[in-house]
């Protein structure tokens, strides 16, 4: 995982999504999920390209079920873009970096 991608869990999730300014894109994933493995390098490319305008975090749903339940995550990978603590965009499924960027660019 890229050094700039934030590992999220129950201890830091709320603080990270509430930070004002730069939005954060959270990848809800699991170790056993094939499509999650496909999207991981795409998120690293996105971070490398747009690190000045977006933060990226990863939350393992198996280890942090309470948060997954709170946000109604029923399919993974699911990406939630938070801006000032609020969900701005929800994306379900694996896709290439350019598609992810086109989905979130209005919020950056």
Biopython code that builds the backbone (N, CA, C, O; Angstrom):
import numpy as np
from Bio.PDB.StructureBuilder import StructureBuilder

atoms = [
    (1, "UNK", "N", (0.845, -1.172, 0.000)),
    (1, "UNK", "CA", (0.000, 0.000, 0.000)),
    (1, "UNK", "C", (0.893, 1.239, 0.000)),
    (1, "UNK", "O", (1.903, 1.292, 0.702)),
    (2, "UNK", "N", (0.509, 2.220, -0.788)),
    (2, "UNK", "CA", (1.252, 3.466, -0.884)),
    (2, "UNK", "C", (1.367, 4.129, 0.488)),
    (2, "UNK", "O", (0.445, 4.052, 1.300)),
    (3, "UNK", "N", (2.482, 4.767, 0.735)),
    (3, "UNK", "CA", (2.716, 5.402, 2.032)),
    (3, "UNK", "C", (1.664, 6.458, 2.361)),
    (3, "UNK", "O", (1.370, 6.688, 3.534)),
    (4, "UNK", "N", (1.105, 7.091, 1.360)),
    (4, "UNK", "CA", (0.139, 8.159, 1.607)),
    (4, "UNK", "C", (-1.279, 7.691, 1.843)),
    (4, "UNK", "O", (-2.127, 8.479, 2.262)),
    (5, "UNK", "N", (-1.556, 6.416, 1.579)),
    (5, "UNK", "CA", (-2.903, 5.888, 1.798)),
    (5, "UNK", "C", (-3.045, 5.551, 3.275)),
    (5, "UNK", "O", (-2.186, 4.892, 3.862)),
    (6, "UNK", "N", (-4.141, 6.013, 3.866)),
    (6, "UNK", "CA", (-4.358, 5.924, 5.305)),
    (6, "UNK", "C", (-5.072, 4.617, 5.651)),
    (6, "UNK", "O", (-6.108, 4.298, 5.069)),
    (7, "UNK", "N", (-4.517, 3.869, 6.595)),
    (7, "UNK", "CA", (-5.170, 2.668, 7.113)),
    (7, "UNK", "C", (-6.175, 3.128, 8.159)),
    (7, "UNK", "O", (-5.801, 3.732, 9.165)),
    (8, "UNK", "N", (-7.443, 2.843, 7.923)),
    (8, "UNK", "CA", (-8.504, 3.271, 8.830)),
    (8, "UNK", "C", (-9.037, 2.100, 9.637)),
    (8, "UNK", "O", (-9.064, 0.958, 9.179)),
    (9, "UNK", "N", (-9.464, 2.422, 10.863)),
    (9, "UNK", "CA", (-10.109, 1.443, 11.721)),
    (9, "UNK", "C", (-11.017, 2.191, 12.691)),
    (9, "UNK", "O", (-11.219, 3.398, 12.560)),
    (10, "UNK", "N", (-11.557, 1.471, 13.654)),
    (10, "UNK", "CA", (-12.490, 2.095, 14.606)),
    (10, "UNK", "C", (-11.871, 3.262, 15.366)),
    (10, "UNK", "O", (-12.582, 4.180, 15.776)),
    (11, "UNK", "N", (-10.568, 3.238, 15.557)),
    (11, "UNK", "CA", (-9.918, 4.260, 16.379)),
    (11, "UNK", "C", (-9.714, 5.594, 15.661)),
    (11, "UNK", "O", (-9.635, 6.632, 16.318)),
    (12, "UNK", "N", (-9.627, 5.592, 14.327)),
    (12, "UNK", "CA", (-9.328, 6.851, 13.636)),
    (12, "UNK", "C", (-10.324, 7.237, 12.541)),
    (12, "UNK", "O", (-10.194, 8.308, 11.948)),
    (13, "UNK", "N", (-11.303, 6.397, 12.266)),
    (13, "UNK", "CA", (-12.211, 6.636, 11.145)),
    (13, "UNK", "C", (-12.939, 7.976, 11.268)),
    (13, "UNK", "O", (-12.879, 8.799, 10.354)),
    (14, "UNK", "N", (-13.624, 8.199, 12.387)),
    (14, "UNK", "CA", (-14.424, 9.423, 12.536)),
    (14, "UNK", "C", (-13.567, 10.678, 12.466)),
    (14, "UNK", "O", (-13.981, 11.677, 11.878)),
    (15, "UNK", "N", (-12.395, 10.641, 13.050)),
    (15, "UNK", "CA", (-11.502, 11.808, 13.006)),
    (15, "UNK", "C", (-11.053, 12.100, 11.578)),
    (15, "UNK", "O", (-10.993, 13.262, 11.175)),
    (16, "UNK", "N", (-10.740, 11.071, 10.819)),
    (16, "UNK", "CA", (-10.256, 11.274, 9.449)),
    (16, "UNK", "C", (-11.345, 11.809, 8.519)),
    (16, "UNK", "O", (-11.079, 12.687, 7.697)),
    (17, "UNK", "N", (-12.575, 11.287, 8.641)),
    (17, "UNK", "CA", (-13.621, 11.766, 7.731)),
    (17, "UNK", "C", (-14.094, 13.172, 8.100)),
    (17, "UNK", "O", (-14.687, 13.864, 7.272)),
    (18, "UNK", "N", (-13.837, 13.590, 9.328)),
    (18, "UNK", "CA", (-14.302, 14.900, 9.792)),
    (18, "UNK", "C", (-13.323, 16.035, 9.528)),
    (18, "UNK", "O", (-13.664, 17.201, 9.722)),
    (19, "UNK", "N", (-12.116, 15.710, 9.089)),
    (19, "UNK", "CA", (-11.124, 16.758, 8.839)),
    (19, "UNK", "C", (-11.622, 17.697, 7.743)),
    (19, "UNK", "O", (-12.011, 17.244, 6.666)),
    (20, "UNK", "N", (-11.612, 19.000, 8.013)),
    (20, "UNK", "CA", (-12.063, 19.947, 6.981)),
    (20, "UNK", "C", (-11.047, 20.070, 5.852)),
    (20, "UNK", "O", (-9.875, 19.726, 6.007)),
    (21, "UNK", "N", (-11.518, 20.561, 4.725)),
    (21, "UNK", "CA", (-10.613, 20.797, 3.603)),
    (21, "UNK", "C", (-10.597, 19.653, 2.619)),
    (21, "UNK", "O", (-11.610, 19.349, 1.990)),
    (22, "UNK", "N", (-9.447, 19.017, 2.484)),
    (22, "UNK", "CA", (-9.245, 17.978, 1.477)),
    (22, "UNK", "C", (-10.191, 16.800, 1.707)),
    (22, "UNK", "O", (-10.197, 16.223, 2.795)),
    (23, "UNK", "N", (-10.994, 16.433, 0.697)),
    (23, "UNK", "CA", (-11.881, 15.283, 0.855)),
    (23, "UNK", "C", (-11.103, 13.980, 0.968)),
    (23, "UNK", "O", (-9.949, 13.890, 0.548)),
    (24, "UNK", "N", (-11.752, 12.969, 1.543)),
    (24, "UNK", "CA", (-11.131, 11.660, 1.678)),
    (24, "UNK", "C", (-12.013, 10.609, 1.008)),
    (24, "UNK", "O", (-13.221, 10.553, 1.235)),
    (25, "UNK", "N", (-11.384, 9.782, 0.183)),
    (25, "UNK", "CA", (-12.054, 8.684, -0.500)),
    (25, "UNK", "C", (-11.720, 7.406, 0.259)),
    (25, "UNK", "O", (-10.557, 7.013, 0.349)),
    (26, "UNK", "N", (-12.752, 6.758, 0.807)),
    (26, "UNK", "CA", (-12.548, 5.556, 1.607)),
    (26, "UNK", "C", (-12.896, 4.320, 0.789)),
    (26, "UNK", "O", (-13.977, 4.226, 0.208)),
    (27, "UNK", "N", (-11.967, 3.381, 0.754)),
    (27, "UNK", "CA", (-12.157, 2.092, 0.099)),
    (27, "UNK", "C", (-12.560, 1.079, 1.164)),
    (27, "UNK", "O", (-11.749, 0.720, 2.017)),
    (28, "UNK", "N", (-13.812, 0.615, 1.118)),
    (28, "UNK", "CA", (-14.284, -0.446, 1.996)),
    (28, "UNK", "C", (-13.957, -1.767, 1.295)),
    (28, "UNK", "O", (-14.464, -2.029, 0.204)),
    (29, "UNK", "N", (-13.125, -2.587, 1.905)),
    (29, "UNK", "CA", (-12.572, -3.764, 1.254)),
    (29, "UNK", "C", (-12.437, -4.928, 2.236)),
    (29, "UNK", "O", (-12.687, -4.777, 3.431)),
    (30, "UNK", "N", (-12.034, -6.104, 1.710)),
    (30, "UNK", "CA", (-11.706, -7.272, 2.523)),
    (30, "UNK", "C", (-10.601, -8.059, 1.826)),
    (30, "UNK", "O", (-10.462, -7.999, 0.605)),
    (31, "UNK", "N", (-9.831, -8.783, 2.597)),
    (31, "UNK", "CA", (-8.690, -9.548, 2.088)),
    (31, "UNK", "C", (-9.119, -10.568, 1.031)),
    (31, "UNK", "O", (-8.411, -10.775, 0.046)),
    (32, "UNK", "N", (-10.260, -11.197, 1.228)),
    (32, "UNK", "CA", (-10.728, -12.283, 0.362)),
    (32, "UNK", "C", (-11.404, -11.789, -0.924)),
    (32, "UNK", "O", (-11.779, -12.603, -1.768)),
    (33, "UNK", "N", (-11.563, -10.490, -1.084)),
    (33, "UNK", "CA", (-12.331, -9.899, -2.187)),
    (33, "UNK", "C", (-11.454, -9.680, -3.425)),
    (33, "UNK", "O", (-10.549, -8.845, -3.412)),
    (34, "UNK", "N", (-11.731, -10.435, -4.490)),
    (34, "UNK", "CA", (-10.971, -10.303, -5.735)),
    (34, "UNK", "C", (-11.043, -8.918, -6.354)),
    (34, "UNK", "O", (-10.002, -8.344, -6.674)),
    (35, "UNK", "N", (-12.254, -8.351, -6.537)),
    (35, "UNK", "CA", (-12.340, -7.008, -7.105)),
    (35, "UNK", "C", (-11.634, -5.942, -6.241)),
    (35, "UNK", "O", (-11.152, -4.936, -6.760)),
    (36, "UNK", "N", (-11.581, -6.176, -4.925)),
    (36, "UNK", "CA", (-10.869, -5.245, -4.034)),
    (36, "UNK", "C", (-9.375, -5.235, -4.365)),
    (36, "UNK", "O", (-8.722, -4.192, -4.317)),
    (37, "UNK", "N", (-8.854, -6.402, -4.697)),
    (37, "UNK", "CA", (-7.446, -6.492, -5.074)),
    (37, "UNK", "C", (-7.190, -5.792, -6.406)),
    (37, "UNK", "O", (-6.105, -5.260, -6.638)),
    (38, "UNK", "N", (-8.195, -5.795, -7.276)),
    (38, "UNK", "CA", (-8.061, -5.140, -8.581)),
    (38, "UNK", "C", (-8.081, -3.612, -8.454)),
    (38, "UNK", "O", (-7.387, -2.922, -9.201)),
    (39, "UNK", "N", (-8.862, -3.087, -7.524)),
    (39, "UNK", "CA", (-9.001, -1.637, -7.405)),
    (39, "UNK", "C", (-7.854, -1.012, -6.609)),
    (39, "UNK", "O", (-7.577, 0.178, -6.765)),
    (40, "UNK", "N", (-7.190, -1.785, -5.770)),
    (40, "UNK", "CA", (-6.125, -1.247, -4.915)),
    (40, "UNK", "C", (-5.041, -0.504, -5.700)),
    (40, "UNK", "O", (-4.710, 0.621, -5.326)),
    (41, "UNK", "N", (-4.467, -1.077, -6.773)),
    (41, "UNK", "CA", (-3.439, -0.333, -7.505)),
    (41, "UNK", "C", (-4.003, 0.891, -8.224)),
    (41, "UNK", "O", (-3.276, 1.856, -8.460)),
    (42, "UNK", "N", (-5.276, 0.862, -8.571)),
    (42, "UNK", "CA", (-5.904, 2.020, -9.215)),
    (42, "UNK", "C", (-6.017, 3.178, -8.224)),
    (42, "UNK", "O", (-5.841, 4.339, -8.592)),
    (43, "UNK", "N", (-6.310, 2.854, -6.977)),
    (43, "UNK", "CA", (-6.378, 3.893, -5.947)),
    (43, "UNK", "C", (-4.994, 4.465, -5.654)),
    (43, "UNK", "O", (-4.857, 5.659, -5.384)),
    (44, "UNK", "N", (-3.972, 3.617, -5.708)),
    (44, "UNK", "CA", (-2.608, 4.111, -5.516)),
    (44, "UNK", "C", (-2.219, 5.074, -6.635)),
    (44, "UNK", "O", (-1.588, 6.101, -6.385)),
    (45, "UNK", "N", (-2.597, 4.739, -7.869)),
    (45, "UNK", "CA", (-2.322, 5.643, -8.994)),
    (45, "UNK", "C", (-3.061, 6.965, -8.821)),
    (45, "UNK", "O", (-2.507, 8.035, -9.073)),
    (46, "UNK", "N", (-4.319, 6.879, -8.386)),
    (46, "UNK", "CA", (-5.106, 8.090, -8.153)),
    (46, "UNK", "C", (-4.459, 8.958, -7.085)),
    (46, "UNK", "O", (-4.360, 10.175, -7.239)),
    (47, "UNK", "N", (-4.020, 8.328, -6.004)),
    (47, "UNK", "CA", (-3.356, 9.084, -4.940)),
    (47, "UNK", "C", (-2.082, 9.744, -5.462)),
    (47, "UNK", "O", (-1.843, 10.923, -5.201)),
    (48, "UNK", "N", (-1.271, 8.997, -6.191)),
    (48, "UNK", "CA", (-0.016, 9.542, -6.708)),
    (48, "UNK", "C", (-0.265, 10.747, -7.615)),
    (48, "UNK", "O", (0.524, 11.691, -7.633)),
    (49, "UNK", "N", (-1.355, 10.708, -8.360)),
    (49, "UNK", "CA", (-1.667, 11.780, -9.304)),
    (49, "UNK", "C", (-2.345, 12.979, -8.646)),
    (49, "UNK", "O", (-2.129, 14.115, -9.069)),
    (50, "UNK", "N", (-3.156, 12.748, -7.626)),
    (50, "UNK", "CA", (-4.008, 13.805, -7.065)),
    (50, "UNK", "C", (-3.818, 14.022, -5.568)),
    (50, "UNK", "O", (-4.726, 14.508, -4.895)),
    (51, "UNK", "N", (-2.647, 13.666, -5.039)),
    (51, "UNK", "CA", (-2.457, 13.730, -3.584)),
    (51, "UNK", "C", (-2.617, 15.124, -2.993)),
    (51, "UNK", "O", (-2.819, 15.254, -1.786)),
    (52, "UNK", "N", (-2.532, 16.160, -3.806)),
    (52, "UNK", "CA", (-2.742, 17.507, -3.287)),
    (52, "UNK", "C", (-4.220, 17.863, -3.140)),
    (52, "UNK", "O", (-4.566, 18.830, -2.463)),
    (53, "UNK", "N", (-5.092, 17.073, -3.780)),
    (53, "UNK", "CA", (-6.508, 17.438, -3.739)),
    (53, "UNK", "C", (-7.415, 16.336, -3.172)),
    (53, "UNK", "O", (-8.624, 16.538, -3.053)),
    (54, "UNK", "N", (-6.850, 15.179, -2.824)),
    (54, "UNK", "CA", (-7.663, 14.102, -2.251)),
    (54, "UNK", "C", (-6.810, 13.256, -1.313)),
    (54, "UNK", "O", (-5.626, 13.027, -1.561)),
    (55, "UNK", "N", (-7.430, 12.801, -0.241)),
    (55, "UNK", "CA", (-6.809, 11.808, 0.636)),
    (55, "UNK", "C", (-7.506, 10.487, 0.357)),
    (55, "UNK", "O", (-8.679, 10.470, -0.018)),
    (56, "UNK", "N", (-6.802, 9.389, 0.536)),
    (56, "UNK", "CA", (-7.384, 8.073, 0.301)),
    (56, "UNK", "C", (-7.145, 7.209, 1.527)),
    (56, "UNK", "O", (-6.041, 7.147, 2.069)),
    (57, "UNK", "N", (-8.211, 6.545, 1.947)),
    (57, "UNK", "CA", (-8.130, 5.643, 3.084)),
    (57, "UNK", "C", (-8.705, 4.289, 2.735)),
    (57, "UNK", "O", (-9.520, 4.160, 1.821)),
    (58, "UNK", "N", (-8.270, 3.273, 3.479)),
    (58, "UNK", "CA", (-8.774, 1.915, 3.285)),
    (58, "UNK", "C", (-9.287, 1.397, 4.618)),
    (58, "UNK", "O", (-8.625, 1.528, 5.648)),
    (59, "UNK", "N", (-10.487, 0.800, 4.586)),
    (59, "UNK", "CA", (-11.094, 0.240, 5.784)),
    (59, "UNK", "C", (-11.467, -1.212, 5.513)),
    (59, "UNK", "O", (-12.287, -1.496, 4.641)),
    (60, "UNK", "N", (-10.862, -2.128, 6.263)),
    (60, "UNK", "CA", (-11.162, -3.552, 6.143)),
    (60, "UNK", "C", (-12.501, -3.808, 6.829)),
    (60, "UNK", "O", (-12.626, -3.627, 8.040)),
    (61, "UNK", "N", (-13.511, -4.234, 6.049)),
    (61, "UNK", "CA", (-14.857, -4.413, 6.598)),
    (61, "UNK", "C", (-14.940, -5.598, 7.560)),
    (61, "UNK", "O", (-15.779, -5.598, 8.460)),
    (62, "UNK", "N", (-14.094, -6.592, 7.387)),
    (62, "UNK", "CA", (-14.109, -7.731, 8.307)),
    (62, "UNK", "C", (-13.596, -7.347, 9.685)),
    (62, "UNK", "O", (-14.052, -7.897, 10.687)),
    (63, "UNK", "N", (-12.666, -6.423, 9.751)),
    (63, "UNK", "CA", (-12.086, -5.999, 11.020)),
    (63, "UNK", "C", (-12.830, -4.823, 11.639)),
    (63, "UNK", "O", (-12.622, -4.511, 12.812)),
    (64, "UNK", "N", (-13.692, -4.169, 10.870)),
    (64, "UNK", "CA", (-14.393, -2.963, 11.338)),
    (64, "UNK", "C", (-15.861, -3.015, 10.913)),
    (64, "UNK", "O", (-16.362, -2.122, 10.229)),
    (65, "UNK", "N", (-16.532, -4.081, 11.336)),
    (65, "UNK", "CA", (-17.917, -4.314, 10.909)),
    (65, "UNK", "C", (-18.868, -3.184, 11.310)),
    (65, "UNK", "O", (-19.792, -2.858, 10.565)),
    (66, "UNK", "N", (-18.647, -2.594, 12.472)),
    (66, "UNK", "CA", (-19.562, -1.557, 12.954)),
    (66, "UNK", "C", (-19.626, -0.383, 11.976)),
    (66, "UNK", "O", (-20.700, 0.155, 11.709)),
    (67, "UNK", "N", (-18.481, 0.001, 11.454)),
    (67, "UNK", "CA", (-18.453, 1.129, 10.511)),
    (67, "UNK", "C", (-19.114, 0.722, 9.201)),
    (67, "UNK", "O", (-19.871, 1.503, 8.625)),
    (68, "UNK", "N", (-18.842, -0.483, 8.724)),
    (68, "UNK", "CA", (-19.470, -0.956, 7.490)),
    (68, "UNK", "C", (-20.989, -0.982, 7.637)),
    (68, "UNK", "O", (-21.708, -0.592, 6.717)),
    (69, "UNK", "N", (-21.473, -1.432, 8.771)),
    (69, "UNK", "CA", (-22.918, -1.465, 9.022)),
    (69, "UNK", "C", (-23.480, -0.047, 9.094)),
    (69, "UNK", "O", (-24.545, 0.225, 8.540)),
    (70, "UNK", "N", (-22.772, 0.858, 9.772)),
    (70, "UNK", "CA", (-23.220, 2.251, 9.909)),
    (70, "UNK", "C", (-23.464, 2.903, 8.548)),
    (70, "UNK", "O", (-24.394, 3.695, 8.395)),
    (71, "UNK", "N", (-22.634, 2.572, 7.567)),
    (71, "UNK", "CA", (-22.751, 3.188, 6.241)),
    (71, "UNK", "C", (-23.437, 2.282, 5.218)),
    (71, "UNK", "O", (-23.413, 2.570, 4.021)),
    (72, "UNK", "N", (-24.042, 1.198, 5.678)),
    (72, "UNK", "CA", (-24.823, 0.340, 4.804)),
    (72, "UNK", "C", (-24.023, -0.331, 3.700)),
    (72, "UNK", "O", (-24.517, -0.510, 2.587)),
    (73, "UNK", "N", (-22.788, -0.699, 4.009)),
    (73, "UNK", "CA", (-21.937, -1.350, 3.015)),
    (73, "UNK", "C", (-22.374, -2.808, 2.884)),
    (73, "UNK", "O", (-22.178, -3.607, 3.800)),
    (74, "UNK", "N", (-22.964, -3.147, 1.743)),
    (74, "UNK", "CA", (-23.432, -4.508, 1.508)),
    (74, "UNK", "C", (-22.691, -5.175, 0.366)),
    (74, "UNK", "O", (-22.857, -6.372, 0.136)),
    (75, "UNK", "N", (-21.878, -4.418, -0.352)),
    (75, "UNK", "CA", (-21.113, -4.933, -1.484)),
    (75, "UNK", "C", (-19.738, -4.276, -1.456)),
    (75, "UNK", "O", (-19.613, -3.081, -1.189)),
    (76, "UNK", "N", (-18.714, -5.069, -1.733)),
    (76, "UNK", "CA", (-17.373, -4.485, -1.785)),
    (76, "UNK", "C", (-16.704, -4.863, -3.094)),
    (76, "UNK", "O", (-16.997, -5.919, -3.655)),
    (77, "UNK", "N", (-15.816, -4.024, -3.584)),
    (77, "UNK", "CA", (-15.420, -2.752, -2.987)),
    (77, "UNK", "C", (-16.502, -1.683, -3.142)),
    (77, "UNK", "O", (-17.181, -1.592, -4.165)),
    (78, "UNK", "N", (-16.631, -0.887, -2.096)),
    (78, "UNK", "CA", (-17.447, 0.322, -2.137)),
    (78, "UNK", "C", (-16.529, 1.470, -1.774)),
    (78, "UNK", "O", (-15.755, 1.381, -0.820)),
    (79, "UNK", "N", (-16.616, 2.551, -2.538)),
    (79, "UNK", "CA", (-15.856, 3.762, -2.255)),
    (79, "UNK", "C", (-16.830, 4.831, -1.793)),
    (79, "UNK", "O", (-17.837, 5.090, -2.452)),
    (80, "UNK", "N", (-16.530, 5.452, -0.659)),
    (80, "UNK", "CA", (-17.309, 6.595, -0.187)),
    (80, "UNK", "C", (-16.398, 7.799, -0.142)),
    (80, "UNK", "O", (-15.325, 7.755, 0.460)),
    (81, "UNK", "N", (-16.825, 8.877, -0.783)),
    (81, "UNK", "CA", (-16.074, 10.126, -0.737)),
    (81, "UNK", "C", (-16.714, 11.008, 0.323)),
    (81, "UNK", "O", (-17.892, 11.353, 0.231)),
    (82, "UNK", "N", (-15.922, 11.369, 1.334)),
    (82, "UNK", "CA", (-16.381, 12.252, 2.399)),
    (82, "UNK", "C", (-15.783, 13.626, 2.207)),
    (82, "UNK", "O", (-14.588, 13.766, 1.946)),
    (83, "UNK", "N", (-16.623, 14.643, 2.339)),
    (83, "UNK", "CA", (-16.173, 16.030, 2.299)),
    (83, "UNK", "C", (-16.751, 16.709, 3.532)),
    (83, "UNK", "O", (-17.968, 16.774, 3.703)),
    (84, "UNK", "N", (-15.878, 17.209, 4.383)),
    (84, "UNK", "CA", (-16.284, 17.858, 5.637)),
    (84, "UNK", "C", (-17.210, 16.971, 6.464)),
    (84, "UNK", "O", (-18.193, 17.449, 7.031)),
    (85, "UNK", "N", (-16.892, 15.675, 6.530)),
    (85, "UNK", "CA", (-17.630, 14.748, 7.369)),
    (85, "UNK", "C", (-18.894, 14.175, 6.763)),
    (85, "UNK", "O", (-19.538, 13.326, 7.380)),
    (86, "UNK", "N", (-19.264, 14.612, 5.580)),
    (86, "UNK", "CA", (-20.486, 14.150, 4.934)),
    (86, "UNK", "C", (-20.171, 13.339, 3.682)),
    (86, "UNK", "O", (-19.191, 13.615, 2.990)),
    (87, "UNK", "N", (-20.999, 12.340, 3.392)),
    (87, "UNK", "CA", (-20.820, 11.559, 2.168)),
    (87, "UNK", "C", (-21.194, 12.431, 0.976)),
    (87, "UNK", "O", (-22.312, 12.940, 0.890)),
    (88, "UNK", "N", (-20.245, 12.598, 0.057)),
    (88, "UNK", "CA", (-20.478, 13.380, -1.154)),
    (88, "UNK", "C", (-20.738, 12.478, -2.352)),
    (88, "UNK", "O", (-21.427, 12.876, -3.291)),
    (89, "UNK", "N", (-20.186, 11.254, -2.327)),
    (89, "UNK", "CA", (-20.307, 10.349, -3.469)),
    (89, "UNK", "C", (-20.126, 8.918, -3.000)),
    (89, "UNK", "O", (-19.300, 8.638, -2.132)),
    (90, "UNK", "N", (-20.920, 7.997, -3.591)),
    (90, "UNK", "CA", (-20.797, 6.566, -3.319)),
    (90, "UNK", "C", (-20.573, 5.859, -4.648)),
    (90, "UNK", "O", (-21.311, 6.074, -5.610)),
    (91, "UNK", "N", (-19.548, 5.015, -4.692)),
    (91, "UNK", "CA", (-19.204, 4.260, -5.900)),
    (91, "UNK", "C", (-19.098, 2.795, -5.500)),
    (91, "UNK", "O", (-18.399, 2.457, -4.545)),
    (92, "UNK", "N", (-19.788, 1.928, -6.226)),
    (92, "UNK", "CA", (-19.751, 0.497, -5.933)),
    (92, "UNK", "C", (-19.086, -0.235, -7.085)),
    (92, "UNK", "O", (-19.424, -0.031, -8.251)),
    (93, "UNK", "N", (-18.135, -1.092, -6.737)),
    (93, "UNK", "CA", (-17.481, -1.931, -7.738)),
    (93, "UNK", "C", (-16.105, -1.427, -8.130)),
    (93, "UNK", "O", (-15.765, -0.260, -7.937)),
    (94, "UNK", "N", (-15.326, -2.341, -8.687)),
    (94, "UNK", "CA", (-13.971, -2.017, -9.133)),
    (94, "UNK", "C", (-14.029, -1.316, -10.480)),
    (94, "UNK", "O", (-14.845, -1.650, -11.339)),
    (95, "UNK", "N", (-13.152, -0.343, -10.648)),
    (95, "UNK", "CA", (-13.057, 0.387, -11.910)),
    (95, "UNK", "C", (-11.676, 1.006, -12.024)),
    (95, "UNK", "O", (-10.971, 1.133, -11.023)),
    (96, "UNK", "N", (-11.279, 1.394, -13.233)),
    (96, "UNK", "CA", (-9.959, 1.999, -13.404)),
    (96, "UNK", "C", (-9.890, 3.404, -12.802)),
    (96, "UNK", "O", (-10.908, 4.051, -12.554)),
    (97, "UNK", "N", (-8.665, 3.843, -12.579)),
    (97, "UNK", "CA", (-8.395, 5.149, -11.979)),
    (97, "UNK", "C", (-9.134, 6.276, -12.686)),
    (97, "UNK", "O", (-9.734, 7.126, -12.028)),
    (98, "UNK", "N", (-9.101, 6.298, -14.014)),
    (98, "UNK", "CA", (-9.732, 7.396, -14.755)),
    (98, "UNK", "C", (-11.235, 7.466, -14.500)),
    (98, "UNK", "O", (-11.803, 8.556, -14.426)),
    (99, "UNK", "N", (-11.871, 6.322, -14.366)),
    (99, "UNK", "CA", (-13.311, 6.292, -14.080)),
    (99, "UNK", "C", (-13.586, 6.782, -12.666)),
    (99, "UNK", "O", (-14.531, 7.538, -12.442)),
    (100, "UNK", "N", (-12.763, 6.354, -11.708)),
    (100, "UNK", "CA", (-12.913, 6.823, -10.329)),
    (100, "UNK", "C", (-12.751, 8.339, -10.295)),
    (100, "UNK", "O", (-13.542, 9.043, -9.667)),
    (101, "UNK", "N", (-11.729, 8.829, -10.969)),
    (101, "UNK", "CA", (-11.474, 10.265, -10.997)),
    (101, "UNK", "C", (-12.642, 11.032, -11.607)),
    (101, "UNK", "O", (-13.012, 12.092, -11.102)),
    (102, "UNK", "N", (-13.220, 10.519, -12.670)),
    (102, "UNK", "CA", (-14.355, 11.211, -13.284)),
    (102, "UNK", "C", (-15.559, 11.233, -12.344)),
    (102, "UNK", "O", (-16.351, 12.175, -12.378)),
    (103, "UNK", "N", (-15.704, 10.209, -11.507)),
    (103, "UNK", "CA", (-16.800, 10.147, -10.558)),
    (103, "UNK", "C", (-16.648, 11.163, -9.413)),
    (103, "UNK", "O", (-17.639, 11.707, -8.925)),
    (104, "UNK", "N", (-15.406, 11.412, -8.993)),
    (104, "UNK", "CA", (-15.186, 12.261, -7.810)),
    (104, "UNK", "C", (-14.676, 13.659, -8.140)),
    (104, "UNK", "O", (-14.600, 14.502, -7.246)),
    (105, "UNK", "N", (-14.329, 13.927, -9.384)),
    (105, "UNK", "CA", (-13.657, 15.190, -9.729)),
    (105, "UNK", "C", (-14.473, 16.431, -9.384)),
    (105, "UNK", "O", (-13.892, 17.476, -9.092)),
    (106, "UNK", "N", (-15.786, 16.349, -9.408)),
    (106, "UNK", "CA", (-16.612, 17.510, -9.073)),
    (106, "UNK", "C", (-16.471, 17.928, -7.611)),
    (106, "UNK", "O", (-16.811, 19.055, -7.252)),
    (107, "UNK", "N", (-15.978, 17.034, -6.778)),
    (107, "UNK", "CA", (-15.871, 17.309, -5.333)),
    (107, "UNK", "C", (-14.449, 17.682, -4.901)),
    (107, "UNK", "O", (-14.212, 17.961, -3.726)),
    (108, "UNK", "N", (-13.516, 17.687, -5.837)),
    (108, "UNK", "CA", (-12.119, 17.978, -5.493)),
    (108, "UNK", "C", (-11.819, 19.456, -5.616)),
    (108, "UNK", "O", (-10.691, 19.880, -5.365)),
]
sb = StructureBuilder()
sb.init_structure("model")
sb.init_model(0)
sb.init_chain("A")
sb.init_seg("    ")
for serial, (resi, resn, name, xyz) in enumerate(atoms, 1):
    if name == "N":
        sb.init_residue(resn, " ", resi, " ")
    sb.init_atom(name, np.array(xyz, "f"), 0.0, 1.0, " ", f" {name:<3s}", serial, name[0])
structure = sb.get_structure()
